[in-house]
Amino acid sequence: MSPRIDPRQMKRMMRQLGVQTEELEGVEEVRIITSEKEYVFKNPDVTMTIVQGQKTFQLIGEPEIVEREGAIPEEDIKLVMEQTGASYDEAKKALEDNDGEPAEAIIALMSK
């Protein structure tokens, strides 16, 4: 059986170690944007932790995942790779150069 630590003791110990935490109130939305997708968290719970001057954020919530416009779908890249033997980067570039059209990208790579 593990010993239970009183939450006040835990806060005191963390303060002694120089760790600060803060719940951010009133957060309406958090967006994480990657090259291909956008993760949108509506009304998440967000905690900021500061350790030795470095801030980290923890968020809790269910994201809505949205494909970004102009992003090339992974399945299209894989299709072009399979059909042409091109590398991931070559297939993606060919798709970008051909307006995301797999058939056009395949033809372009095959005609090199």
N, CA, C and O atoms as a printed pandas DataFrame, in Angstrom:
     atom_number atom_name residue_name chain_id  residue_number  x_coord  y_coord  z_coord
0              1         N          MET        A               1    0.844   -1.178    0.000
1              2        CA          MET        A               1    0.000    0.000    0.000
2              3         C          MET        A               1    0.890    1.243    0.000
3              4         O          MET        A               1    1.768    1.383    0.852
4              5         N          SER        A               2    0.663    2.132   -0.946
5              6        CA          SER        A               2    1.495    3.329   -1.043
6              7         C          SER        A               2    0.971    4.406   -0.090
7              8         O          SER        A               2   -0.236    4.517    0.125
8              9         N          PRO        A               3    1.888    5.201    0.483
9             10        CA          PRO        A               3    1.458    6.247    1.412
10            11         C          PRO        A               3    0.755    7.376    0.656
11            12         O          PRO        A               3    1.153    7.740   -0.451
12            13         N          ARG        A               4   -0.287    7.918    1.269
13            14        CA          ARG        A               4   -1.015    9.037    0.666
14            15         C          ARG        A               4   -0.337   10.330    1.075
15            16         O          ARG        A               4    0.037   10.507    2.234
16            17         N          ILE        A               5   -0.182   11.227    0.123
17            18        CA          ILE        A               5    0.436   12.518    0.401
18            19         C          ILE        A               5   -0.660   13.565    0.425
19            20         O          ILE        A               5   -1.494   13.656   -0.477
20            21         N          ASP        A               6   -0.629   14.337    1.468
21            22        CA          ASP        A               6   -1.585   15.431    1.611
22            23         C          ASP        A               6   -1.337   16.452    0.505
23            24         O          ASP        A               6   -0.185   16.819    0.274
24            25         N          PRO        A               7   -2.388   16.930   -0.197
25            26        CA          PRO        A               7   -2.196   17.918   -1.276
26            27         C          PRO        A               7   -1.445   19.163   -0.816
27            28         O          PRO        A               7   -0.672   19.729   -1.589
28            29         N          ARG        A               8   -1.653   19.604    0.428
29            30        CA          ARG        A               8   -0.920   20.778    0.933
30            31         C          ARG        A               8    0.563   20.469    1.053
31            32         O          ARG        A               8    1.407   21.304    0.727
32            33         N          GLN        A               9    0.881   19.255    1.527
33            34        CA          GLN        A               9    2.283   18.846    1.618
34            35         C          GLN        A               9    2.921   18.805    0.235
35            36         O          GLN        A               9    4.064   19.227    0.056
36            37         N          MET        A              10    2.176   18.295   -0.739
37            38        CA          MET        A              10    2.681   18.202   -2.100
38            39         C          MET        A              10    2.988   19.599   -2.645
39            40         O          MET        A              10    4.043   19.803   -3.245
40            41         N          LYS        A              11    2.084   20.562   -2.446
41            42        CA          LYS        A              11    2.320   21.928   -2.911
42            43         C          LYS        A              11    3.544   22.534   -2.237
43            44         O          LYS        A              11    4.348   23.205   -2.884
44            45         N          ARG        A              12    3.681   22.295   -0.938
45            46        CA          ARG        A              12    4.816   22.826   -0.189
46            47         C          ARG        A              12    6.117   22.221   -0.723
47            48         O          ARG        A              12    7.099   22.939   -0.911
48            49         N          MET        A              13    6.132   20.922   -0.966
49            50        CA          MET        A              13    7.327   20.253   -1.489
50            51         C          MET        A              13    7.674   20.787   -2.883
51            52         O          MET        A              13    8.844   21.021   -3.186
52            53         N          MET        A              14    6.662   20.977   -3.722
53            54        CA          MET        A              14    6.904   21.488   -5.068
54            55         C          MET        A              14    7.456   22.913   -5.017
55            56         O          MET        A              14    8.349   23.265   -5.787
56            57         N          ARG        A              15    6.919   23.729   -4.106
57            58        CA          ARG        A              15    7.419   25.100   -3.946
58            59         C          ARG        A              15    8.881   25.078   -3.518
59            60         O          ARG        A              15    9.680   25.873   -4.011
60            61         N          GLN        A              16    9.239   24.178   -2.608
61            62        CA          GLN        A              16   10.613   24.065   -2.152
62            63         C          GLN        A              16   11.554   23.663   -3.287
63            64         O          GLN        A              16   12.724   24.046   -3.297
64            65         N          LEU        A              17   11.037   22.894   -4.238
65            66        CA          LEU        A              17   11.839   22.468   -5.384
66            67         C          LEU        A              17   11.829   23.500   -6.504
67            68         O          LEU        A              17   12.474   23.301   -7.534
68            69         N          GLY        A              18   11.106   24.596   -6.317
69            70        CA          GLY        A              18   11.052   25.647   -7.331
70            71         C          GLY        A              18   10.074   25.380   -8.446
71            72         O          GLY        A              18   10.200   25.936   -9.537
72            73         N          VAL        A              19    9.093   24.526   -8.180
73            74        CA          VAL        A              19    8.084   24.194   -9.182
74            75         C          VAL        A              19    6.816   24.967   -8.857
75            76         O          VAL        A              19    6.293   24.887   -7.746
76            77         N          GLN        A              20    6.326   25.722   -9.847
77            78        CA          GLN        A              20    5.085   26.473   -9.668
78            79         C          GLN        A              20    4.055   25.949  -10.666
79            80         O          GLN        A              20    4.390   25.665  -11.816
80            81         N          THR        A              21    2.814   25.823  -10.231
81            82        CA          THR        A              21    1.744   25.448  -11.149
82            83         C          THR        A              21    0.623   26.465  -11.032
83            84         O          THR        A              21    0.381   27.048   -9.975
84            85         N          GLU        A              22   -0.047   26.655  -12.152
85            86        CA          GLU        A              22   -1.142   27.618  -12.181
86            87         C          GLU        A              22   -2.205   27.115  -13.148
87            88         O          GLU        A              22   -1.907   26.803  -14.301
88            89         N          GLU        A              23   -3.447   27.038  -12.674
89            90        CA          GLU        A              23   -4.570   26.710  -13.548
90            91         C          GLU        A              23   -4.933   27.966  -14.319
91            92         O          GLU        A              23   -5.160   29.011  -13.709
92            93         N          LEU        A              24   -4.994   27.895  -15.632
93            94        CA          LEU        A              24   -5.386   29.047  -16.436
94            95         C          LEU        A              24   -6.911   29.049  -16.530
95            96         O          LEU        A              24   -7.516   28.096  -17.019
96            97         N          GLU        A              25   -7.508   30.113  -16.061
97            98        CA          GLU        A              25   -8.971   30.211  -16.028
98            99         C          GLU        A              25   -9.496   30.849  -17.309
99           100         O          GLU        A              25   -8.823   31.681  -17.918
100          101         N          GLY        A              26  -10.681   30.461  -17.707
101          102        CA          GLY        A              26  -11.367   31.097  -18.829
102          103         C          GLY        A              26  -10.800   30.783  -20.197
103          104         O          GLY        A              26  -11.041   31.536  -21.142
104          105         N          VAL        A              27  -10.051   29.695  -20.338
105          106        CA          VAL        A              27   -9.492   29.343  -21.645
106          107         C          VAL        A              27  -10.649   28.891  -22.543
107          108         O          VAL        A              27  -11.367   27.945  -22.219
108          109         N          GLU        A              28  -10.815   29.570  -23.658
109          110        CA          GLU        A              28  -11.907   29.260  -24.574
110          111         C          GLU        A              28  -11.502   28.280  -25.663
111          112         O          GLU        A              28  -12.304   27.448  -26.088
112          113         N          GLU        A              29  -10.243   28.382  -26.118
113          114        CA          GLU        A              29   -9.822   27.536  -27.227
114          115         C          GLU        A              29   -8.303   27.446  -27.276
115          116         O          GLU        A              29   -7.596   28.414  -26.994
116          117         N          VAL        A              30   -7.813   26.253  -27.645
117          118        CA          VAL        A              30   -6.389   26.047  -27.892
118          119         C          VAL        A              30   -6.279   25.369  -29.253
119          120         O          VAL        A              30   -6.989   24.403  -29.532
120          121         N          ARG        A              31   -5.384   25.880  -30.098
121          122        CA          ARG        A              31   -5.158   25.304  -31.424
122          123         C          ARG        A              31   -3.714   24.836  -31.538
123          124         O          ARG        A              31   -2.778   25.558  -31.195
124          125         N          ILE        A              32   -3.557   23.625  -32.022
125          126        CA          ILE        A              32   -2.235   23.105  -32.353
126          127         C          ILE        A              32   -2.264   22.891  -33.861
127          128         O          ILE        A              32   -3.064   22.110  -34.378
128          129         N          ILE        A              33   -1.381   23.596  -34.554
129          130        CA          ILE        A              33   -1.382   23.564  -36.011
130          131         C          ILE        A              33   -0.114   22.879  -36.488
131          132         O          ILE        A              33    0.997   23.315  -36.184
132          133         N          THR        A              34   -0.294   21.800  -37.239
133          134        CA          THR        A              34    0.826   21.111  -37.862
134          135         C          THR        A              34    0.757   21.383  -39.361
135          136         O          THR        A              34   -0.146   22.080  -39.824
136          137         N          SER        A              35    1.683   20.851  -40.103
137          138        CA          SER        A              35    1.692   21.098  -41.547
138          139         C          SER        A              35    0.487   20.465  -42.241
139          140         O          SER        A              35    0.116   20.888  -43.336
140          141         N          GLU        A              36   -0.125   19.463  -41.622
141          142        CA          GLU        A              36   -1.219   18.768  -42.280
142          143         C          GLU        A              36   -2.551   18.857  -41.557
143          144         O          GLU        A              36   -3.604   18.769  -42.188
144          145         N          LYS        A              37   -2.519   19.032  -40.225
145          146        CA          LYS        A              37   -3.761   19.009  -39.455
146          147         C          LYS        A              37   -3.800   20.147  -38.453
147          148         O          LYS        A              37   -2.780   20.742  -38.107
148          149         N          GLU        A              38   -5.000   20.425  -38.006
149          150        CA          GLU        A              38   -5.209   21.404  -36.958
150          151         C          GLU        A              38   -5.999   20.704  -35.856
151          152         O          GLU        A              38   -7.032   20.089  -36.120
152          153         N          TYR        A              39   -5.511   20.800  -34.621
153          154        CA          TYR        A              39   -6.182   20.212  -33.468
154          155         C          TYR        A              39   -6.800   21.369  -32.697
155          156         O          TYR        A              39   -6.086   22.237  -32.195
156          157         N          VAL        A              40   -8.129   21.381  -32.602
157          158        CA          VAL        A              40   -8.833   22.484  -31.960
158          159         C          VAL        A              40   -9.488   21.956  -30.681
159          160         O          VAL        A              40  -10.362   21.091  -30.730
160          161         N          PHE        A              41   -9.053   22.488  -29.541
161          162        CA          PHE        A              41   -9.604   22.123  -28.244
162          163         C          PHE        A              41  -10.524   23.253  -27.790
163          164         O          PHE        A              41  -10.062   24.376  -27.589
164          165         N          LYS        A              42  -11.803   22.981  -27.627
165          166        CA          LYS        A              42  -12.764   23.974  -27.149
166          167         C          LYS        A              42  -12.904   23.816  -25.634
167          168         O          LYS        A              42  -13.128   22.712  -25.140
168          169         N          ASN        A              43  -12.770   24.914  -24.907
169          170        CA          ASN        A              43  -12.922   24.955  -23.449
170          171         C          ASN        A              43  -12.090   23.896  -22.718
171          172         O          ASN        A              43  -12.624   23.167  -21.883
172          173         N          PRO        A              44  -10.790   23.801  -23.021
173          174        CA          PRO        A              44   -9.959   22.804  -22.339
174          175         C          PRO        A              44   -9.566   23.270  -20.936
175          176         O          PRO        A              44   -9.624   24.457  -20.615
176          177         N          ASP        A              45   -9.170   22.317  -20.125
177          178        CA          ASP        A              45   -8.552   22.633  -18.838
178          179         C          ASP        A              45   -7.061   22.763  -19.115
179          180         O          ASP        A              45   -6.444   21.841  -19.648
180          181         N          VAL        A              46   -6.480   23.908  -18.754
181          182        CA          VAL        A              46   -5.062   24.150  -19.040
182          183         C          VAL        A              46   -4.327   24.479  -17.745
183          184         O          VAL        A              46   -4.762   25.325  -16.964
184          185         N          THR        A              47   -3.206   23.796  -17.534
185          186        CA          THR        A              47   -2.352   24.038  -16.379
186          187         C          THR        A              47   -0.968   24.430  -16.883
187          188         O          THR        A              47   -0.398   23.770  -17.752
188          189         N          MET        A              48   -0.437   25.520  -16.321
189          190        CA          MET        A              48    0.911   25.952  -16.657
190          191         C          MET        A              48    1.823   25.569  -15.487
191          192         O          MET        A              48    1.507   25.825  -14.326
192          193         N          THR        A              49    2.948   24.956  -15.815
193          194        CA          THR        A              49    3.940   24.573  -14.814
194          195         C          THR        A              49    5.241   25.292  -15.147
195          196         O          THR        A              49    5.688   25.294  -16.294
196          197         N          ILE        A              50    5.840   25.902  -14.131
197          198        CA          ILE        A              50    7.109   26.596  -14.321
198          199         C          ILE        A              50    8.169   25.888  -13.484
199          200         O          ILE        A              50    8.060   25.795  -12.262
200          201         N          VAL        A              51    9.198   25.394  -14.170
201          202        CA          VAL        A              51   10.316   24.721  -13.513
202          203         C          VAL        A              51   11.592   25.357  -14.038
203          204         O          VAL        A              51   11.874   25.300  -15.235
204          205         N          GLN        A              52   12.362   25.962  -13.141
205          206        CA          GLN        A              52   13.619   26.621  -13.482
206          207         C          GLN        A              52   13.438   27.590  -14.662
207          208         O          GLN        A              52   14.265   27.637  -15.572
208          209         N          GLY        A              53   12.368   28.339  -14.630
209          210        CA          GLY        A              53   12.113   29.351  -15.651
210          211         C          GLY        A              53   11.491   28.840  -16.936
211          212         O          GLY        A              53   11.085   29.637  -17.782
212          213         N          GLN        A              54   11.409   27.530  -17.100
213          214        CA          GLN        A              54   10.807   26.941  -18.293
214          215         C          GLN        A              54    9.324   26.709  -18.048
215          216         O          GLN        A              54    8.941   26.109  -17.044
216          217         N          LYS        A              55    8.486   27.187  -18.974
217          218        CA          LYS        A              55    7.043   27.003  -18.852
218          219         C          LYS        A              55    6.605   25.829  -19.721
219          220         O          LYS        A              55    6.977   25.725  -20.889
220          221         N          THR        A              56    5.813   24.957  -19.129
221          222        CA          THR        A              56    5.178   23.886  -19.893
222          223         C          THR        A              56    3.682   23.973  -19.643
223          224         O          THR        A              56    3.236   24.410  -18.582
224          225         N          PHE        A              57    2.918   23.550  -20.640
225          226        CA          PHE        A              57    1.470   23.614  -20.545
226          227         C          PHE        A              57    0.895   22.224  -20.730
227          228         O          PHE        A              57    1.308   21.470  -21.611
228          229         N          GLN        A              58   -0.065   21.905  -19.879
229          230        CA          GLN        A              58   -0.782   20.638  -19.995
230          231         C          GLN        A              58   -2.229   20.990  -20.278
231          232         O          GLN        A              58   -2.824   21.813  -19.583
232          233         N          LEU        A              59   -2.799   20.358  -21.311
233          234        CA          LEU        A              59   -4.203   20.627  -21.574
234          235         C          LEU        A              59   -4.977   19.331  -21.608
235          236         O          LEU        A              59   -4.500   18.292  -22.065
236          237         N          ILE        A              60   -6.197   19.436  -21.104
237          238        CA          ILE        A              60   -7.083   18.290  -21.041
238          239         C          ILE        A              60   -8.351   18.654  -21.787
239          240         O          ILE        A              60   -8.987   19.665  -21.491
240          241         N          GLY        A              61   -8.712   17.836  -22.747
241          242        CA          GLY        A              61   -9.906   18.070  -23.536
242          243         C          GLY        A              61   -9.880   17.192  -24.769
243          244         O          GLY        A              61   -8.866   16.568  -25.080
244          245         N          GLU        A              62  -10.988   17.148  -25.461
245          246        CA          GLU        A              62  -11.104   16.339  -26.671
246          247         C          GLU        A              62  -10.974   17.246  -27.886
247          248         O          GLU        A              62  -11.783   18.158  -28.057
248          249         N          PRO        A              63   -9.964   17.016  -28.741
249          250        CA          PRO        A              63   -9.783   17.914  -29.877
250          251         C          PRO        A              63  -10.701   17.566  -31.050
251          252         O          PRO        A              63  -11.091   16.415  -31.245
252          253         N          GLU        A              64  -11.024   18.591  -31.812
253          254        CA          GLU        A              64  -11.622   18.396  -33.127
254          255         C          GLU        A              64  -10.429   18.440  -34.073
255          256         O          GLU        A              64   -9.650   19.393  -34.042
256          257         N          ILE        A              65  -10.281   17.426  -34.908
257          258        CA          ILE        A              65   -9.137   17.353  -35.808
258          259         C          ILE        A              65   -9.605   17.730  -37.212
259          260         O          ILE        A              65  -10.524   17.124  -37.763
260          261         N          VAL        A              66   -8.957   18.737  -37.770
261          262        CA          VAL        A              66   -9.337   19.262  -39.069
262          263         C          VAL        A              66   -8.146   19.173  -40.011
263          264         O          VAL        A              66   -7.041   19.588  -39.662
264          265         N          GLU        A              67   -8.370   18.629  -41.214
265          266        CA          GLU        A              67   -7.318   18.623  -42.234
266          267         C          GLU        A              67   -7.111   20.061  -42.691
267          268         O          GLU        A              67   -8.078   20.788  -42.915
268          269         N          ARG        A              68   -5.880   20.464  -42.828
269          270        CA          ARG        A              68   -5.588   21.825  -43.290
270          271         C          ARG        A              68   -5.731   21.899  -44.795
271          272         O          ARG        A              68   -5.372   20.968  -45.516
272          273         N          GLU        A              69   -6.259   23.017  -45.257
273          274        CA          GLU        A              69   -6.387   23.227  -46.697
274          275         C          GLU        A              69   -5.008   23.254  -47.311
275          276         O          GLU        A              69   -4.073   23.835  -46.760
276          277         N          GLY        A              70   -4.897   22.628  -48.441
277          278        CA          GLY        A              70   -3.617   22.592  -49.128
278          279         C          GLY        A              70   -2.716   21.470  -48.655
279          280         O          GLY        A              70   -1.667   21.221  -49.249
280          281         N          ALA        A              71   -3.115   20.793  -47.594
281          282        CA          ALA        A              71   -2.303   19.684  -47.103
282          283         C          ALA        A              71   -2.515   18.478  -48.008
283          284         O          ALA        A              71   -3.631   18.225  -48.461
284          285         N          ILE        A              72   -1.469   17.753  -48.264
285          286        CA          ILE        A              72   -1.538   16.562  -49.099
286          287         C          ILE        A              72   -1.878   15.367  -48.200
287          288         O          ILE        A              72   -1.144   15.096  -47.249
288          289         N          PRO        A              73   -2.971   14.649  -48.479
289          290        CA          PRO        A              73   -3.329   13.482  -47.660
290          291         C          PRO        A              73   -2.245   12.400  -47.715
291          292         O          PRO        A              73   -1.655   12.140  -48.764
292          293         N          GLU        A              74   -2.005   11.790  -46.580
293          294        CA          GLU        A              74   -0.982   10.740  -46.478
294          295         C          GLU        A              74   -1.256    9.597  -47.449
295          296         O          GLU        A              74   -0.329    9.045  -48.042
296          297         N          GLU        A              75   -2.536    9.240  -47.612
297          298        CA          GLU        A              75   -2.848    8.115  -48.502
298          299         C          GLU        A              75   -2.479    8.431  -49.954
299          300         O          GLU        A              75   -2.113    7.527  -50.704
300          301         N          ASP        A              76   -2.571    9.708  -50.362
301          302        CA          ASP        A              76   -2.159   10.089  -51.713
302          303         C          ASP        A              76   -0.637    9.973  -51.866
303          304         O          ASP        A              76   -0.140    9.519  -52.897
304          305         N          ILE        A              77    0.079   10.383  -50.846
305          306        CA          ILE        A              77    1.544   10.283  -50.884
306          307         C          ILE        A              77    1.952    8.819  -50.987
307          308         O          ILE        A              77    2.825    8.471  -51.782
308          309         N          LYS        A              78    1.322    7.959  -50.184
309          310        CA          LYS        A              78    1.638    6.527  -50.211
310          311         C          LYS        A              78    1.321    5.915  -51.567
311          312         O          LYS        A              78    2.080    5.084  -52.065
312          313         N          LEU        A              79    0.200    6.320  -52.171
313          314        CA          LEU        A              79   -0.178    5.807  -53.485
314          315         C          LEU        A              79    0.883    6.159  -54.530
315          316         O          LEU        A              79    1.306    5.306  -55.311
316          317         N          VAL        A              80    1.303    7.414  -54.533
317          318        CA          VAL        A              80    2.318    7.856  -55.499
318          319         C          VAL        A              80    3.634    7.109  -55.252
319          320         O          VAL        A              80    4.313    6.720  -56.203
320          321         N          MET        A              81    3.995    6.908  -53.988
321          322        CA          MET        A              81    5.217    6.166  -53.665
322          323         C          MET        A              81    5.138    4.733  -54.196
323          324         O          MET        A              81    6.082    4.234  -54.808
324          325         N          GLU        A              82    4.000    4.080  -53.952
325          326        CA          GLU        A              82    3.834    2.689  -54.382
326          327         C          GLU        A              82    3.882    2.554  -55.900
327          328         O          GLU        A              82    4.478    1.616  -56.429
328          329         N          GLN        A              83    3.257    3.486  -56.591
329          330        CA          GLN        A              83    3.162    3.403  -58.043
330          331         C          GLN        A              83    4.459    3.769  -58.756
331          332         O          GLN        A              83    4.711    3.313  -59.872
332          333         N          THR        A              84    5.279    4.593  -58.110
333          334        CA          THR        A              84    6.472    5.100  -58.794
334          335         C          THR        A              84    7.790    4.657  -58.174
335          336         O          THR        A              84    8.836    4.744  -58.816
336          337         N          GLY        A              85    7.747    4.185  -56.937
337          338        CA          GLY        A              85    8.986    3.841  -56.239
338          339         C          GLY        A              85    9.713    5.066  -55.708
339          340         O          GLY        A              85   10.864    4.976  -55.281
340          341         N          ALA        A              86    9.039    6.211  -55.736
341          342        CA          ALA        A              86    9.644    7.458  -55.255
342          343         C          ALA        A              86    9.709    7.458  -53.734
343          344         O          ALA        A              86    8.977    6.729  -53.065
344          345         N          SER        A              87   10.595    8.286  -53.205
345          346        CA          SER        A              87   10.681    8.459  -51.752
346          347         C          SER        A              87    9.488    9.298  -51.283
347          348         O          SER        A              87    8.765    9.881  -52.090
348          349         N          TYR        A              88    9.305    9.344  -49.981
349          350        CA          TYR        A              88    8.213   10.133  -49.400
350          351         C          TYR        A              88    8.304   11.588  -49.855
351          352         O          TYR        A              88    7.318   12.159  -50.322
352          353         N          ASP        A              89    9.480   12.183  -49.718
353          354        CA          ASP        A              89    9.658   13.594  -50.079
354          355         C          ASP        A              89    9.439   13.840  -51.563
355          356         O          ASP        A              89    8.852   14.851  -51.948
356          357         N          GLU        A              90    9.912   12.914  -52.401
357          358        CA          GLU        A              90    9.716   13.065  -53.854
358          359         C          GLU        A              90    8.229   12.988  -54.208
359          360         O          GLU        A              90    7.736   13.777  -55.014
360          361         N          ALA        A              91    7.522   12.036  -53.602
361          362        CA          ALA        A              91    6.093   11.871  -53.884
362          363         C          ALA        A              91    5.308   13.098  -53.423
363          364         O          ALA        A              91    4.424   13.581  -54.131
364          365         N          LYS        A              92    5.635   13.594  -52.237
365          366        CA          LYS        A              92    4.937   14.772  -51.718
366          367         C          LYS        A              92    5.193   15.985  -52.600
367          368         O          LYS        A              92    4.268   16.741  -52.895
368          369         N          LYS        A              93    6.434   16.178  -53.021
369          370        CA          LYS        A              93    6.780   17.317  -53.884
370          371         C          LYS        A              93    6.049   17.213  -55.222
371          372         O          LYS        A              93    5.545   18.211  -55.736
372          373         N          ALA        A              94    5.995   16.003  -55.784
373          374        CA          ALA        A              94    5.293   15.814  -57.056
374          375         C          ALA        A              94    3.814   16.141  -56.904
375          376         O          ALA        A              94    3.222   16.746  -57.797
376          377         N          LEU        A              95    3.216   15.754  -55.800
377          378        CA          LEU        A              95    1.803   16.079  -55.548
378          379         C          LEU        A              95    1.614   17.585  -55.403
379          380         O          LEU        A              95    0.665   18.154  -55.942
380          381         N          GLU        A              96    2.513   18.218  -54.680
381          382        CA          GLU        A              96    2.425   19.672  -54.513
382          383         C          GLU        A              96    2.568   20.388  -55.852
383          384         O          GLU        A              96    1.866   21.363  -56.122
384          385         N          ASP        A              97    3.474   19.903  -56.681
385          386        CA          ASP        A              97    3.707   20.515  -57.988
386          387         C          ASP        A              97    2.547   20.294  -58.957
387          388         O          ASP        A              97    2.409   21.015  -59.945
388          389         N          ASN        A              98    1.712   19.287  -58.666
389          390        CA          ASN        A              98    0.603   18.934  -59.556
390          391         C          ASN        A              98   -0.747   19.111  -58.878
391          392         O          ASN        A              98   -1.670   18.325  -59.090
392          393         N          ASP        A              99   -0.852   20.152  -58.061
393          394        CA          ASP        A              99   -2.116   20.533  -57.407
394          395         C          ASP        A              99   -2.781   19.401  -56.636
395          396         O          ASP        A              99   -4.009   19.333  -56.567
396          397         N          GLY        A             100   -1.976   18.508  -56.051
397          398        CA          GLY        A             100   -2.509   17.435  -55.227
398          399         C          GLY        A             100   -3.161   16.313  -56.006
399          400         O          GLY        A             100   -3.838   15.473  -55.413
400          401         N          GLU        A             101   -2.980   16.270  -57.319
401          402        CA          GLU        A             101   -3.581   15.234  -58.165
402          403         C          GLU        A             101   -2.646   14.029  -58.256
403          404         O          GLU        A             101   -1.582   14.126  -58.869
404          405         N          PRO        A             102   -3.025   12.888  -57.653
405          406        CA          PRO        A             102   -2.142   11.718  -57.672
406          407         C          PRO        A             102   -1.790   11.239  -59.078
407          408         O          PRO        A             102   -0.635   10.905  -59.341
408          409         N          ALA        A             103   -2.767   11.199  -59.986
409          410        CA          ALA        A             103   -2.486   10.707  -61.346
410          411         C          ALA        A             103   -1.455   11.590  -62.033
411          412         O          ALA        A             103   -0.539   11.088  -62.684
412          413         N          GLU        A             104   -1.600   12.894  -61.892
413          414        CA          GLU        A             104   -0.652   13.822  -62.512
414          415         C          GLU        A             104    0.738   13.682  -61.895
415          416         O          GLU        A             104    1.748   13.740  -62.595
416          417         N          ALA        A             105    0.774   13.498  -60.573
417          418        CA          ALA        A             105    2.058   13.337  -59.887
418          419         C          ALA        A             105    2.756   12.062  -60.347
419          420         O          ALA        A             105    3.970   12.049  -60.549
420          421         N          ILE        A             106    1.979   10.985  -60.513
421          422        CA          ILE        A             106    2.549    9.710  -60.971
422          423         C          ILE        A             106    3.118    9.864  -62.380
423          424         O          ILE        A             106    4.225    9.409  -62.667
424          425         N          ILE        A             107    2.347   10.512  -63.255
425          426        CA          ILE        A             107    2.816   10.720  -64.635
426          427         C          ILE        A             107    4.093   11.553  -64.642
427          428         O          ILE        A             107    5.041   11.247  -65.365
428          429         N          ALA        A             108    4.108   12.610  -63.829
429          430        CA          ALA        A             108    5.299   13.475  -63.775
430          431         C          ALA        A             108    6.525   12.711  -63.311
431          432         O          ALA        A             108    7.608   12.873  -63.874
432          433         N          LEU        A             109    6.365   11.885  -62.294
433          434        CA          LEU        A             109    7.513   11.122  -61.782
434          435         C          LEU        A             109    7.946   10.036  -62.762
435          436         O          LEU        A             109    9.139    9.764  -62.894
436          437         N          MET        A             110    6.990    9.413  -63.448
437          438        CA          MET        A             110    7.309    8.326  -64.390
438          439         C          MET        A             110    7.988    8.870  -65.650
439          440         O          MET        A             110    8.728    8.152  -66.322
440          441         N          SER        A             111    7.730   10.139  -65.962
441          442        CA          SER        A             111    8.306   10.695  -67.185
442          443         C          SER        A             111    9.695   11.299  -66.972
443          444         O          SER        A             111   10.279   11.858  -67.900
444          445         N          LYS        A             112   10.217   11.188  -65.762
445          446        CA          LYS        A             112   11.577   11.722  -65.491
446          447         C          LYS        A             112   12.627   10.825  -66.078
447          448         O          LYS        A             112   13.819   11.106  -65.954
